[in-house]
Amino acid sequence: MTADSGTELRTLRSTEWDTWFDTLERAFGGAPKAPGIRALWRTLTEPERALGAWAGDDCVGTAGAFSFGLSVPGGALVAAAGVTMVSVAATHRRRGLLTAMMRSQLDEVHRRGEPLAALIASEPDIYGRFGYGMAAYQLSAMIDTHRVGLSVPDGTDTVRIRYADPVASLDACEAVYARQVPQRPGMLVRRPGWERLAVVEADGSGRAGGVPLQCVLAERDGVTVGYARFRNRPEWDAAGPRGTVVLCDLEALDPAAHAALWRFLFDVDLTSWLSLPNRPADDAWQHLVSDIRRCQLRLRDALFVRVVDVPASLRARTYRTPVATVLQIEDSMCPWNDGRWRLTGDADGAECARTGAAPEVVLSARDLGCAYLGGISLTALASAGRVHELKPGALTQASAAFASDLAPWTAHAF
């Protein structure tokens, strides 16, 4: 298809991948990926889901999608397009290329029958106009481990922590991760190969300098019940060692394993700081520490969700409290969603169908994306003037029903 008078938008051909990826790298500052990391991204790219905008032989725009499953409230794993690698060359701004790619991509997601699309935005103000709503936060922290202590639960001492080779332990770690996915909304079911992204530098294929990746396993009776991967950045000053442990990822199957891993990270020799770049907003370690103020907490936007098929999406999740309401969804980008939908549901399941009944709550597709995983309340959106109640009490009921017990979170970028 033609995006503007001089640009062709088409599905990526396998022979064009290097040029396409070079365009993406330039748009994100020009720093090239290490060879091993670049090779892995090439393997993970789904060419049939990748778009390139071409001006002659020059690639001037990129967009792609990964085929994921996304965990939703209730534990269902819903087919979702992981939107990624979106860029427009600085030479071709303000020509409608981004809109054309987003339009083409949403149509393709709908044709494939995927109820959801999701992305992690480089700039959060871009994607709201295409119906993506900020649905999950990530928590970062910098913990002064010399001044902050831990209070661990009973059973922590029954967990053995041992070092493991990050590459050799991939299967054990991935099995733990897979068991965690249905437990928290926003987690990704990923295709084989994705687990290598966490350790590509550790096997030497992606080495770009820096501090080696380390891994520890939490075991009980010889069974792996958790893991942590991290980097130890040494530093010294006149008073002695003050290194930093940078946590890359951590998953555990029970509170004792979780606490044992955190206790290990707090106790790494010659370190004074523990850096957490990406953790769930309600991560349990916050209730183990002695002084939360010295943990320097910070929230930022993380996962953006786009409801591509309203009835399929709303039927796929469960609801914390019973709900029976009529939602009026405003969605010019996906007109098949636009209109009134009767939603009835509870903790056991839900039904959603078109209706001619009077609307009770009015919201945009973007706002539905915000609320879908249960981390952003409809009541909060209404207080910002973005969601509107037409029937008294309907908003409170719907907001309570959409809530999730656990904060939605995505463990890694894509």
Buried (B, 14 or more C-beta within 10 A) or exposed (E): EEBBEEBBBBEBEEEBBEBBBBBBBBBEEEEEBBEBBBBBBBEBBBBEBBBBBBBEEEBBBBBBBBBBBBBBBBEBBBBBBBBBBBBBBEEBEEBEBBEBBBBBBBEBBBEEEBBBBBBBBEEBEBBBEBBBBBBBBBBBBBBBBEEBEBEBBEBBEEBBBEEBEBBEBBEBBBEBBBEBBBEBBBBBBBEEEBBBBBBBBBBEBBBEEEBEBBBBBBBBEEEBBBBBBBBBBEEEEEEEEBBBBBBBBBBBBBBBBBBBBBBBBBEBEEBBBBBBEBBBBBBBBBEBBEEEEBBBBEEEEBBBBBBBBBBBBBBBBBBBBEBBBBBBBBBEBBEEBBBBBBBBBBEEBBEBEEBEEEBBBBBBBBBBBBBBBBBBBBBEBBEEEBBBBEEEEBBEBBBBBBBBEBBBBBBBEB
